[in-house]
Amino acid sequence: MVASAEQPGEGVPAAGPIRKIALEEHFTTPDLASRNVARPTRSDVLFADIERRLVDFGDLRLDTMDRAGISLCVLSVTTPGVQAEKDTATAIGLARKANDALAEEVRRQPKRYAGFAHLPMQAPEVAADELERCVRQLGFKGALINGQTNGNYLDADRFLPFWERVADLDVPVYLHPGELADAPAMFAGRPELGGAVWAWTAETASHALRLVFGGTFTRFPTLKVILGHMGETLPSLLWRFDSRWQCALGETLPPDQLPSAIIRRHFAITTSGVCDPIALAAAIAAMGEDAVMFSVDYPYEDTSTAAAFIEAAALGPAVRAKACHGNAERILKL
């Protein structure tokens, strides 16, 4: 689909704050905080109070939302969560407890908070049951999964029962970065390439492509997956995926079977952690105006910076409204 968003410099910045929904916004619980919280790779003012903000559901978080015009946050456990647990029974218990804790916070602030389920992917069928409980009983809007689990990626056959349940429930799965399963030689001796600087992008983009090329969306044609960070570079490479894949196959694929078509059909993306108007224009042009959603990546990114970015972006009013809240309302059934 061809986007109708204006190119940089051609649109009209918003006259003032526009209502926003943010859906890559993180929290942790006391049980998880001491064992499974991603640590910043450097110490500076930006990261000084991350741990304080992760456990807060009161004035600190709500005031930050209010100043940015964010009416609703869809909250999720910060990476890596229980996916870092080696013991499956421990992971199951911690995930269920985290979901119950989040449900209580949503109950207290139903107009400000919604939830993504936190799942013990060590046990796919248990994860499927927990997702169903979270959606049907707790009212959650889908799930957020922090990358691989013990070296297992979501295209593996062991996860088919999980994807079947996702399809039955008709909810999106947010595929979020997590810890790498190993230490590739390409990162050796270059610690600055680790984490959010580059390694997580490479890992998450590769994880998404495993689903595309592994046939997950052929088996389950109604699935919707969300990627953060302006699509983890995938929107900029759609043409190359089509070209090189057809070259590898030695044949021309029907248009609806091209990797680009699968990605456009099954993925939506958020702006979390990428406040770049050029990247935004390119993402909307590549994915379509119905597939891009505002997010912050709180508390790892600055909320005021993210809000100012989307308000000043060169977008028409209708496209801006979709990005800020309309697409999230439709995809998450808010």
C-alpha positions as CSV (number, residue, x, y, z in Angstrom):
1,M,0.0,0.0,0.0
2,V,1.2,3.5,-0.9
3,A,1.3,5.8,2.1
4,S,-0.3,9.2,1.9
5,A,2.0,10.6,4.5
6,E,3.9,13.7,3.4
7,Q,7.6,13.7,3.0
8,P,9.7,15.6,5.5
9,G,9.2,19.3,5.1
10,E,5.8,19.0,3.3
11,G,3.5,18.3,6.2
12,V,2.0,20.6,8.8
13,P,3.2,20.0,12.4
14,A,0.5,19.5,15.0
15,A,-0.8,22.7,16.5
16,G,-0.5,21.3,20.0
17,P,-0.5,18.1,21.9
18,I,-2.5,15.3,20.3
19,R,-3.8,12.3,22.2
20,K,-1.4,9.4,22.2
21,I,-1.3,5.8,23.0
22,A,2.0,4.2,23.8
23,L,2.6,0.5,23.7
24,E,6.2,-0.3,24.4
25,E,6.2,0.9,28.0
26,H,7.8,-1.2,30.6
27,F,7.6,-2.2,34.3
28,T,8.9,-4.8,36.6
29,T,7.8,-6.3,39.9
30,P,9.7,-6.8,43.2
31,D,10.0,-10.5,42.4
32,L,11.7,-9.8,39.0
33,A,13.6,-6.6,39.9
34,S,16.4,-8.3,41.7
35,R,17.0,-11.0,39.1
36,N,15.7,-10.3,35.6
37,V,16.0,-6.6,34.7
38,A,18.0,-5.4,31.8
39,R,20.9,-3.3,33.0
40,P,22.0,-0.1,31.2
41,T,25.3,-0.4,29.4
42,R,26.4,3.0,30.7
43,S,25.7,5.2,33.7
44,D,24.5,8.7,33.1
45,V,21.6,11.0,34.0
46,L,19.2,9.3,31.6
47,F,19.6,5.9,33.3
48,A,20.0,7.2,36.8
49,D,16.4,6.5,37.9
50,I,15.3,3.7,35.6
51,E,14.9,1.1,38.3
52,R,12.8,3.6,40.3
53,R,10.5,4.3,37.3
54,L,10.1,0.6,36.4
55,V,8.4,-0.3,39.7
56,D,6.2,2.9,39.8
57,F,2.6,2.9,38.7
58,G,1.6,6.1,40.4
59,D,2.3,9.8,40.1
60,L,5.8,9.5,38.6
61,R,4.6,7.5,35.6
62,L,1.2,9.2,35.3
63,D,2.7,12.7,35.5
64,T,5.2,11.8,32.7
65,M,2.3,10.6,30.6
66,D,0.2,13.7,31.2
67,R,3.0,16.1,30.2
68,A,3.3,14.2,26.9
69,G,-0.3,13.9,26.1
70,I,-0.3,10.1,26.5
71,S,-3.8,9.0,27.5
72,L,-3.1,5.3,27.7
73,C,0.0,3.1,28.1
74,V,0.0,-0.6,27.3
75,L,2.4,-2.0,29.9
76,S,4.8,-4.9,29.6
77,V,7.5,-6.6,31.7
78,T,10.9,-5.2,30.9
79,T,13.4,-7.5,29.1
80,P,14.4,-10.2,29.6
81,G,11.8,-11.0,32.3
82,V,11.1,-14.7,33.0
83,Q,12.6,-15.7,29.6
84,A,16.0,-15.5,31.3
85,E,15.0,-18.2,33.8
86,K,16.5,-21.6,33.3
87,D,14.0,-23.4,35.5
88,T,10.6,-23.7,33.8
89,A,8.6,-24.0,37.0
90,T,10.1,-20.8,38.3
91,A,9.4,-19.0,35.1
92,I,5.8,-20.1,35.1
93,G,5.2,-19.0,38.6
94,L,6.9,-15.6,38.1
95,A,5.1,-14.9,34.9
96,R,1.7,-15.6,36.4
97,K,2.4,-13.4,39.4
98,A,3.6,-10.6,37.2
99,N,0.5,-10.7,35.2
100,D,-1.7,-10.7,38.3
101,A,0.2,-7.7,39.6
102,L,-0.2,-5.8,36.3
103,A,-3.9,-6.7,36.2
104,E,-4.3,-5.1,39.6
105,E,-2.7,-1.9,38.4
106,V,-4.9,-1.8,35.3
107,R,-7.9,-2.3,37.6
108,R,-6.9,0.8,39.6
109,Q,-6.3,2.9,36.5
110,P,-8.4,1.4,33.7
111,K,-8.4,4.6,31.6
112,R,-4.7,5.0,31.8
113,Y,-3.2,1.5,31.7
114,A,-3.7,-1.7,29.6
115,G,-1.6,-4.8,29.6
116,F,0.5,-7.2,27.5
117,A,0.8,-10.7,28.9
118,H,4.2,-11.8,30.2
119,L,4.6,-15.5,29.2
120,P,6.8,-18.4,30.2
121,M,7.9,-19.4,26.7
122,Q,10.0,-22.2,28.2
123,A,6.7,-24.2,28.1
124,P,4.7,-23.2,25.0
125,E,1.5,-24.9,25.9
126,V,1.6,-23.3,29.4
127,A,2.3,-20.0,27.8
128,A,-0.7,-20.4,25.5
129,D,-2.9,-21.1,28.5
130,E,-1.5,-18.1,30.4
131,L,-2.1,-15.9,27.3
132,E,-5.7,-17.1,27.2
133,R,-6.2,-16.4,30.9
134,C,-4.7,-12.9,30.5
135,V,-6.9,-12.1,27.5
136,R,-10.2,-13.6,28.6
137,Q,-10.0,-13.1,32.4
138,L,-7.6,-10.1,32.9
139,G,-8.6,-8.2,29.8
140,F,-5.0,-7.9,28.4
141,K,-4.6,-6.8,24.8
142,G,-2.0,-9.4,23.6
143,A,1.5,-10.4,24.7
144,L,5.0,-9.0,24.5
145,I,7.8,-11.6,24.1
146,N,11.4,-10.7,24.8
147,G,13.3,-12.4,22.1
148,Q,14.6,-16.0,22.2
149,T,14.1,-18.4,25.1
150,N,17.0,-20.7,26.0
151,G,18.1,-20.5,22.4
152,N,14.7,-21.3,20.9
153,Y,13.1,-18.9,18.4
154,L,9.4,-18.6,17.8
155,D,9.5,-20.2,14.3
156,A,10.3,-23.6,15.9
157,D,7.6,-26.3,15.7
158,R,7.5,-26.5,19.5
159,F,5.8,-23.1,19.5
160,L,3.0,-24.2,17.1
161,P,0.5,-24.7,20.0
162,F,1.3,-21.2,21.2
163,W,0.7,-19.6,17.8
164,E,-2.5,-21.6,17.3
165,R,-3.8,-20.0,20.6
166,V,-2.7,-16.6,19.5
167,A,-4.7,-17.0,16.3
168,D,-7.8,-18.2,18.1
169,L,-7.7,-15.3,20.5
170,D,-7.0,-12.8,17.7
171,V,-4.6,-10.7,19.6
172,P,-1.2,-9.2,18.5
173,V,2.2,-10.4,19.8
174,Y,4.8,-7.7,20.3
175,L,8.3,-9.1,19.4
176,H,10.7,-7.2,21.6
177,P,14.5,-7.5,21.9
178,G,16.0,-9.8,24.4
179,E,19.3,-11.2,25.4
180,L,21.3,-13.0,22.6
181,A,21.4,-16.7,22.9
182,D,25.2,-16.7,22.2
183,A,28.1,-14.4,21.7
184,P,28.7,-14.1,17.9
185,A,32.3,-13.5,16.8
186,M,31.1,-10.4,14.9
187,F,30.7,-8.7,18.3
188,A,33.9,-10.0,19.9
189,G,36.0,-7.2,21.3
190,R,33.5,-4.6,20.5
191,P,31.2,-4.3,23.6
192,E,29.8,-1.0,22.3
193,L,27.9,-3.0,19.7
194,G,26.0,-4.9,22.3
195,G,22.5,-4.4,23.6
196,A,20.4,-1.6,22.2
197,V,23.2,0.0,20.2
198,W,23.0,-2.7,17.6
199,A,23.0,-6.4,18.8
200,W,19.3,-6.3,19.9
201,T,18.3,-4.8,16.5
202,A,20.1,-7.5,14.6
203,E,18.7,-10.2,16.9
204,T,15.1,-9.0,16.7
205,A,15.1,-8.4,13.0
206,S,16.5,-11.9,12.4
207,H,13.9,-13.3,14.7
208,A,11.1,-11.7,12.7
209,L,12.6,-12.9,9.5
210,R,12.7,-16.4,10.8
211,L,8.9,-16.2,11.2
212,V,8.6,-14.8,7.6
213,F,10.8,-17.5,6.0
214,G,9.8,-20.3,8.3
215,G,6.2,-20.4,7.2
216,T,4.6,-19.2,10.5
217,F,2.3,-16.9,8.7
218,T,1.3,-19.5,6.1
219,R,0.2,-21.8,8.9
220,F,-1.6,-19.0,10.7
221,P,-2.7,-16.4,8.2
222,T,-4.4,-14.1,10.6
223,L,-1.4,-13.4,12.9
224,K,-0.3,-9.9,13.7
225,V,3.2,-9.2,15.1
226,I,4.4,-5.8,16.3
227,L,8.0,-4.7,16.1
228,G,9.4,-1.7,17.9
229,H,12.2,0.7,17.1
230,M,10.8,1.7,13.7
231,G,10.6,-1.9,12.6
232,E,14.1,-3.0,13.6
233,T,15.4,-1.9,10.1
234,L,13.1,-4.3,8.1
235,P,11.0,-1.6,6.4
236,S,14.1,-0.2,4.6
237,L,15.1,-3.6,3.2
238,L,11.8,-4.9,1.7
239,W,12.9,-4.6,-1.9
240,R,16.2,-6.5,-1.2
241,F,14.4,-9.3,0.7
242,D,12.2,-9.9,-2.4
243,S,15.1,-9.6,-4.9
244,R,17.5,-11.9,-3.0
245,W,14.9,-14.5,-2.0
246,Q,13.7,-14.9,-5.6
247,C,17.3,-15.1,-6.7
248,A,18.0,-17.9,-4.2
249,L,14.9,-19.8,-5.2
250,G,15.6,-19.3,-8.9
251,E,12.0,-18.4,-9.6
252,T,9.6,-15.5,-9.6
253,L,7.1,-15.6,-6.7
254,P,3.5,-14.4,-6.9
255,P,3.2,-10.9,-5.5
256,D,1.3,-12.0,-2.4
257,Q,4.1,-14.6,-1.5
258,L,7.0,-12.1,-1.6
259,P,8.7,-11.4,1.8
260,S,7.7,-7.8,1.5
261,A,4.0,-8.7,1.1
262,I,4.2,-11.0,4.1
263,I,5.8,-8.4,6.2
264,R,3.3,-5.7,5.2
265,R,0.4,-8.1,5.8
266,H,1.4,-9.4,9.2
267,F,3.6,-6.8,10.9
268,A,2.9,-3.4,12.4
269,I,5.7,-1.3,13.9
270,T,6.2,1.4,16.5
271,T,8.3,4.4,16.8
272,S,9.8,3.4,20.1
273,G,13.4,4.6,20.5
274,V,13.7,6.2,17.1
275,C,12.8,9.9,17.0
276,D,13.9,10.5,13.5
277,P,11.6,12.2,11.0
278,I,13.4,10.7,8.0
279,A,13.1,7.1,9.4
280,L,9.4,7.8,10.2
281,A,8.6,9.0,6.6
282,A,10.5,6.0,5.2
283,A,8.6,3.6,7.5
284,I,5.2,4.9,6.6
285,A,6.1,4.9,2.9
286,A,7.3,1.2,3.2
287,M,4.7,-0.2,5.5
288,G,1.6,2.1,5.0
289,E,0.0,4.6,7.2
290,D,-2.1,1.9,8.9
291,A,0.9,0.0,10.2
292,V,2.9,2.6,12.2
293,M,2.2,3.4,15.9
294,F,3.7,5.9,18.4
295,S,5.6,4.5,21.4
296,V,8.3,5.7,23.8
297,D,10.1,2.7,25.3
298,Y,9.7,4.2,28.8
299,P,11.7,4.4,30.9
300,Y,14.7,3.7,28.7
301,E,13.8,6.6,26.4
302,D,12.7,10.2,27.2
303,T,9.0,10.6,27.0
304,S,9.0,14.3,26.2
305,T,11.4,13.8,23.4
306,A,9.2,11.1,21.8
307,A,6.1,13.2,22.2
308,A,7.7,16.3,20.7
309,F,9.0,14.2,17.8
310,I,5.6,12.8,16.7
311,E,3.9,16.2,17.2
312,A,6.4,18.0,15.0
313,A,6.7,15.3,12.3
314,A,5.7,16.4,8.8
315,L,2.5,14.4,8.7
316,G,-1.0,15.3,7.7
317,P,-3.7,15.4,10.5
318,A,-5.3,12.1,9.5
319,V,-1.9,10.2,9.3
320,R,-0.8,11.8,12.6
321,A,-4.0,10.7,14.3
322,K,-3.5,7.1,13.1
323,A,0.1,7.0,14.3
324,C,-0.6,8.6,17.6
325,H,-3.7,6.6,18.6
326,G,-5.9,5.3,15.8
327,N,-3.8,2.4,14.6
328,A,-3.3,1.2,18.2
329,E,-7.0,1.4,18.9
330,R,-7.7,-0.8,15.9
331,I,-4.9,-3.4,16.2
332,L,-5.3,-3.8,20.0
333,K,-9.1,-3.4,20.0
334,L,-8.8,-0.7,22.6
